Each structure stands twice: as structure tokens, then as C-alpha cells.
């Protein structure tokens, strides 16, 4: 049995056996910085919005990174979080970004590896999400090192690479040994944001997970034991063409023009067959990519659910927006994820546990009844009353199977899929005017029994969907301007 397998089991059963060390207590007076600090560097400020469709590569790169990773504003509001009073101080303010992150800690670090196609000096550049700028750390053929570490031949070199690493201490100072589980999901949320924000701006050519991590860590000057190099995304900065999936031109070669010639002269159509066929499950259309405003407006409810109902059509729209397994972030050679809905106040759906089929949109009843008390009893924290949500959704999978199949890399990728789905749950809910939340603090074993999951599968994260109470006292300071919003809304 590997250490990764041991860790997965320890995480999933931590209600009975807390993760060591048991004496870890966060020291927020000694918390790490939100971003890396390198001292004097050669910096390039990036635009937040590309000025026009024929904009320069660096402009599109800037808009992409802003929509996917930049700090977007300060949040200070009355909610059920324990740190609300502490975050009133500016030095301890809570700042939001586009991707979701456990504890709002944002441990993912971004390095842009330039080939010069963007007009920059080739080399390693750190992307500062706090300042929305690139900081040059080295000059030279760094892209060749990454290409070789990714195992690509020389003739497949992209215009640049975006390396996503995870600085463990940025999360571990608060969550201790639980960190690796959290940050691997954070990484997936970040990749989903990168993929969705790339559309129409830059081309995501592919993503490499199986890197020579030591070689890339040496290039970046980081200790791979303290900052893991999780993925390398190959980027094309040439002018973006419309996606094939969104092309609206004629497709005559794909349409069958010949028709069957029926022998019968008086065919009879029976209403029963016609009606049943009309109710047959049809695969819902692939949801549209989120608009820029949807990305920057992502919010977390933080315990403000009102208990008001949502319609089953609204619930289905959000679940279909999750799109598990449909993006490069989730290109897994691992067991698939499943979605299970505990309906509490969903108009058109009976209370109880339902399994959601992403292929058809069907909700299959599993355990009817009111499970609000069981949900709350299995929840570790006090910042949410789960019974006030209209629906609680569980994303489940077989982490141990992913580890058996592909070791620690399989674990990273499986949790990245969970994180990517969580990011899209938030964004789709926000775009539909619904409140959303996510949590990892629950009894995985007890809830696996409630959901009637097969042996080996466990709920990996819970999502809440509903409607918030009327807004209370709050303070919001947005870092993007009115001009940015007007440009994106056009």
C-alpha cells in the first residue's frame, strides 16, 4: 500500500481518526503572503481587457490571466464565517478571485514561460495575481526546458507555457495535514477557470500532467517538496479562430439528404408511442462557455441561504453547467465522478436523494424523504445551515481507484476534476441568479451510506444551491473598472 493510498483513507475517515499532528493550531499573525515576493524585478503591467479582436498577443494574454486568476475585489460582509471580525482590518482583508479556493487561500502559483512570441524577452515570468503583472525572473530558453520535461518533440513547441504550481504552506498554515487534499481541488478549480477564460482569447493546445517535476522545479528555483509543479498548459497566442463547435455555417456534407421510402400507403401513428417518445430522455445541449461577467461575479453564500425553493429546471441548468469530464482539466485516466442531489426545497422534484445523469438530465430517486437533519449532523462546521439550502449536491468518486491506477498523479488529477466541477458549479449558479456554496468538512463515510454509494466510492465535496436572504450590511470594492465591464458586456 502506498503513502498516497494511506493518505486518501485517512482523509476520508478523519471523523473517527483526526489527521495528525493533533496539536496544529493556525497562527494567523504569521500567515504567509498571498503572493510571492521577489524583490526588485523587471515588471510588465498587463491589460485587463484586450482592446479589440485584432489586439496583440500580450493584450490577449493579459485579459486571459485577469479573467482566470487575478484578484478582483475586497469582500467584507456579515456572514456566518468565524473570521468576519478579523477581516475588517485592511491588513487582514479577504480578497476574491475568479477561481474557487478552500478558505480563500489561493495556493496556486502561475509562471508564464515565454518563447518571445508575446513580445517579451524569452524566459520565466511570475504572474502576480495581486498586481496583474508579469515579473521577469530569468531570461533564456526556459521554454525548451519545459518542452523537454513535458516529453514533447521540438517541432511541437507552443508559443508559451503556463505552469501552475502549488505552494503548500499558503494553505497548510491553516489546514495542516488536510492541505494536500484541499489544494489538489483548488488546482482543478484554477484550471477550469483558465480553460473557460481562454475561449476567444488564447488557444489552450493541451495540458501535461506527467512532467519531469524535478527539472521544472530546478528551472523555477523552487523546492519541489514545498511547491509542487502540478501541470503545464501549452498556449497558442496567434489570432484565435472561432471554435469548430460554435461554427454556424452550412454543414451540407454531414446531413443525410436521402429519405426512406415507405412501402405502406396508409401508415397509422399511435398517440401512445408518439407521447412516450416525446418524453424519452434527450441529451441536453452542451452549455455555452461562461461570459466574462459570469466569471468575475462568482460568489459564495457563506451561510446566508434563506430556505426558499428553486425550480427543478434551474437545478438541472446548474448541474449541466458543471460538465464533469468535458474539459482538459478533467482529462482523466481515472474512475469517473458522479453527482447526487439531496432535494430539500426543489419545485418539481420530490424531497430525497437522487442520482443525476449528466447525459440525459434525469434524476433517479434513491432515498426519498427529508434528510436535512442527517446532512447537518454529518457537517463539521457551523457556517452553514444545510437545511436552508434548496438542494445539496454531492460530487462522488473512487479516489483509491485513481491512486491504484496512476499513483499520486491519479490522485491529483481526480481531485482536479472535482475542483474544476466546483468552479463551474459556482459560475453557473451565479449566472442564473442563484446562491451557491461548497464545503469539504463533512463525514464522508456516513454520507456515503446516505447516498447509497457502491463500495469504494465516497462523496468528495458537497455543493449547496438556493437563494440568499435579503442582503445585509456589506462592503464591496471591485478592482475592475466600469470600462472593463462595459467592454465585456458588449
N, C-alpha and C positions, 0 to 999 in steps of 0.2 A: 504494500500500500504506500502511495507517495505522500509527501508532505502536503501537496495540494488537496488530495482526497481527504486527508485528516482535517485540513482547514475547512473544507466545504462542510463536512459533517459537524464540526464544532460550531460553525456559523449557524447552521440550520437547527441545531439543538441547544442554542445558547440560553434558552429559557430555563432548562434544567441544570446546565453547567455553564456558568458565565465564562466568557473568554478571559484568559489571563493576559496581563497581570491584573489582579483584582484591586490593587491599590492605586490604579491610574486615575488621576483627577485633573481635568484641564486647568491649565494656568493661563487664563486669558490675558494676564498682564505680560506674558512672554510669548504671545501668539506670533506666528510667522507673518511676514509681509504677504499682501495679496498678490504681488507680482515680484518677479526677480529684479534685483537692483545690481547693476554692473558698474556703477561709477560713470565717468565720462565716456561716452560713445559717440560715434557718428550717427545721428538720427535722421530719419526721413519721415516727416508727418504725412499721413495718408488721408485722402479724401473720404468722407463718409458716404458720398453718393457720386457715382460716375456721372459726369455732366451730360453725356449723350451717348447714343448707341455706337458711335464710332470713336469712343474715348480710348485713351492709351491703355496699354496693359496694366500699368501701375495704378491707374484710376479704378479699373475693374477689380484688381486685386484688393485695393483698399475697401471698396464697397462690400466685397465678399467677406472679408475679415470682420468688418464692422457689424454686418448683419448676423454673422455666425458666432462671434466671440467677444465683442467689445463690451466694456462697461456702459450701461445705458442710462442709469439714473440712481438716485438715492431713494430708499423706501423707509418710511417711518410712519407707523400706524398702530392703532390699538388692536391687538390681536391676542391669541392665546399662547404665544411663544414666551418662554421664560426670559429671553434676553431683551424684551422690548424696552425696559427701562434703561438697560445698559447702552443700547444703541442710540439713545437720544444724544449722547455725546458725539461730536463730529469725528473725533479720533477713533471711535468705535462704530461708526455708521455702517449700516448694511447697504451694500450697493448691488444692484441687479445686473444680470447679463442675459443674453438671449438663451443660452442653454440652461437646462435644469442642473442643479448640483445639490448633493446631500449637505444640509447645514449651510447652504450658500457659501461654501468654502472654495469652490472652483480650483481644484488642484491641477487641472490640465494646463501644460505649458506649450506654447507654439513657437516653432522655429521655421522660418522661411529660408529654404536653401535655393539661392538664386543662381541661374546659369548666365545671367546677363540679358535674357530675353525681355525682362521687365524694365530695362534701362538702368538697373543698379549695377554696382560692382559685384561680380560673382563672389559668392561666399555664404557664410552663415549669418542670418539676421534674426534676432529675437523680436517677436511681435509682442509689444506691450499693450495688453488689453486695457490697462488703466489710462493710457495716453493716446491710444490708437496711432501708434507709430512703429516703424521698424528701427531696431538698434543694431548696427553692424558690429558683429563680434569677431569676424575674421574675413579675410579676402583670399580667394584662391579657388581651386577646382573641387569644392566641397560636394557638388552635385555628383561628381564621379565616384566619390566615396560612398554616397548613399545609393547610387545606382548599383554599384558592386555589392553592397550589403544587402540590397533587395534581390540580388540574383538576376538582374535584367541584363541582356546583351547591350553593347554600346549603341546599336542602331535603334534602340527603343528609349532613348533618353528624352524625358519630357522637358517642358520649358522651366519647370521648377518643382520642388518638393515641399510639401508642408509636413513637418514632423510634429507629431503630437506625443508629448511625454507627460508623465505624471510625477509630480514632486510629492512624495508620500507624506512628508512632515506637515505640509499645508493642511492635510486632513487629519493626520494621526495625532496632532496635538490635542484634538477634541475627542476623536473616536477610538484611539488606541489600536488594539489588535483587529478591530472591526474594519479598519481602514481599507484593506485590500479589496474587500467585498464592495465597499461603497465606491471607491474610485474607479473600479472597472466598469461600473454602471455609469458614473459621471463621464467617463471617456466615450461611451456609446452615445450618450446624450449630445456630447460635443460633435461627434461625427455626423449624427443625424442633422444637426444644425448646419454643419459645413455642407453636407450634400444638398439640403433644401435651399440654402442661400446661394449655392453655386449656379443654379439654373439661370441662364441668360446673362451670366457674368463671366464665369471661367468654366473650363471643362475639367471635370474630375475624370481622369483617364483610368484610374484604378487605385486600389489600396493594397499595400503589402503589410501583412502582419508578421510573417516569419522572417524577420530581419536578423542580420548579424548584429545583435544588440550591443555587444561589446565594442565593435568597430564604430558604430554610430555614436555611442556614448563617449568614446575617445575623441571623435570629431567635435562633439559639443562641449567637451571638457567637463562632463558630469560623472558622478559615481553611479553606476547602474544599480547598485544596491539601495540607493537613496532616491533615485529618479529613473523610473523605468521608461525605456523608449518603446512605446506601445504600437505605433503604426506610422507608416509613411504613405502619404497621399500624393500621387503623381498628378500634376496640374498642367493644363494646356492654357496658355494666355492669348492664343490667337483669337481673332474675332469669332464670337460664338454664333453658330448657325442654329436655326430652330430645331428643337428635338424632333426626331422621327415620330415619336408618339403623339406630338401635338400638330403635325402637319395636316392642313385641311384641304390640300389639293386633291384632284381626282386620283383614284386608285383602281382604274379600269381593269388592270391585269389581275387583280385579286378578287374580282367579282365574277360569280358564275352567271353567264348570260343564257345558257341553255336551260330549258324547263322540262320537267317530266310531263309526258303526255298520257293522261289517264284513259284507260280503256272504257271504264263505265261512263254512261251518258247521263245517269241520274244519281250522282253521289248524294248521300244523306249525311248531314252534320248533326251530331248529337250534342245537346247542350251540356250534358254531364261531362263529357270528355273535354269540351271547349273550356268549361269553367275550371275544371281541375288543372288543365294545362296553364290557364291564366294565373293560377295560384302556385304553380311549380316554382321552386327556388331558382332565381336567376342571379348570376354573379353580378354584384353591383359594380358600377364603373370604378376604375382606379381614381381615387381622389386627386384633385388638382393640387399642384405644389402650393404651399402657403405663400401668400403675398408678403412683401417686406413688413408691412404694418402688422400683420399677424405674428410675425416672428418677434418684433420688438415689444409687442403688447402682452406677451406671455406673463401670467400672474399665478401666484399660489394663494389659495384661500386662507390658509393658516387659521383654521378653526372658526370661520365666520359663516358656515353653512346655516341656512335658515330652516331646513326641513321641507321646503316647497318642492313640489314634484317637477319632473321633467317628462317630456313625451318620449315614447319608445323610438320614434323616428330621430329625435335629437341624440339619443343614446347610440343608436346604430351609426349615425353620421360620425360621431366621435370615434367609435370603435373601428370603423372602416378607415378613418384617417390615421390610425395607428400603423397600418400597413406592415405587420410583422413579416420579416423575411423578404422585403421588396427593395432593399437599398444596399449599396456597397457596405455600409456599416454592419449589415447583418448577413453578409455572405458567409454563412456558417457551414462548416462540416461538422455539425453537432446536432443533437436532438432538437426538434422544433419547439417553439413556445406555444402555449395555449392560453386563451383568455376565458375567464369565468366571471360572470356577473352575479352579484348578490343584489337583487332588486328590492329596494325599500319603499320608494315612492315614485314609481315609473308608470305613467298613464299608458295603458295598453299592454302592460306586462305584469303578470301575476307576481306577488312577492315570493321570494325564494331564490335559490341558486340555479343559474342557467349557464350552460356552456355555449359560447359564441363561436359560430363558424365563419371565419373571415372570407371564405369562398362564396358563401350564399347569403350571409347576413342572418342566418337562422339562429334562434335562441332555443336550445333544447333544455327543458326543465330537468333538474337533477334532484333537488331537495326543496320542495315547496315549504312555505311558512315564513314567519317573521324571525330573522336571525340577527337583529340589531344587537340584542344583549350579548349573544355569543361573540359577535365581532368586537364589541367594546371590551369584553373580558379578555380577549386574546391580544389586545393592543397595549403596548408597554407604556405609552406616553400619555400626557394629559392635554395636549394641544389640539386634539380633535374629539368631538363627539360624533362617532361614526354614524350613529342613528339619525343625525341631522342631514346626512348626505342623501341624495335621491338614489344613488347606486354606488356600490363599492365593487371595483373591478380588480381581479387578481390576475397577474401575469405569471404563469407557472411553467416549469420546465425541469429537466433532469440534469442538474449540474454535475452530478457524479458521472453520468454517462458522457458528458462533454469532456470531463477530465480523463476518463478511461480512453476515450477516442483520440484526444490530442493534447493531453497533459495540461500544463499551466496555460499554454496558448489557447487551448479549447475553453478553459475557464474564463480567460479574458474575453474571448470572442462571444461566448454565450452571455456573459453579463453585459457586454457592449450592446448586444441585441436588446436586452431588457432596457438599458439606458436609452437607446435610440427610440424604442417604442414609447417610453415615458415622455421623452421630449415631444414627440408627435401627439401624444395624448393631451399634453398641456396646450400646445399651439392650436390644435383643432378645437378643443373646448373653448379657448379664449376667442377664437374667430367666430364661434357660434354663440357667443354671449353667455357662456356658462362658466361657473366657478369650478376649479379643479384643485386637487392636492395629491400628494404622493407620500408614501411612508415605507420604511423598512423595519420599523420597530414593532414586530408582532411575533406571535408564537407560530412558527412555520409548521410544526408538527400538528398542533391542534387544528389549524385552519386547513391543512391537507385533508384531514378527516372530514371536516365540514363540507369541503368542495368535492368529496368522493374521488380524490385523485388516485390514479393507479400507483402501485408500488414503485418507488424511486423518484416520483415527481413531487415537487413541493412548490407552494406559492413563493415567488421570489420578490415581488413588490406588490403593494396594494395602491390603487388609484381611487380617488373619490371624485364624484361628479355630482353637481347640484346647482343650487342658486344661493348666492350670498344674501345676508341680511342687508338692510339699507346701510350705505356707507357711514362709518363713524368718523371720529377725528383722525386725520391723516395728513401727511406731508409728503409731497412728491416733487422731485427735482429731476427733470429729464435732461440728459446730456446731448440728445439730438435736437436739432433746431426745427423751427416751423418750416424752413425752406426744405429740409430733408423730408419732412412729412408730406409737403405739397408735391415734391418730386416723385415720391414713392406712390402717392395716391393716384397719380395720373396714369 
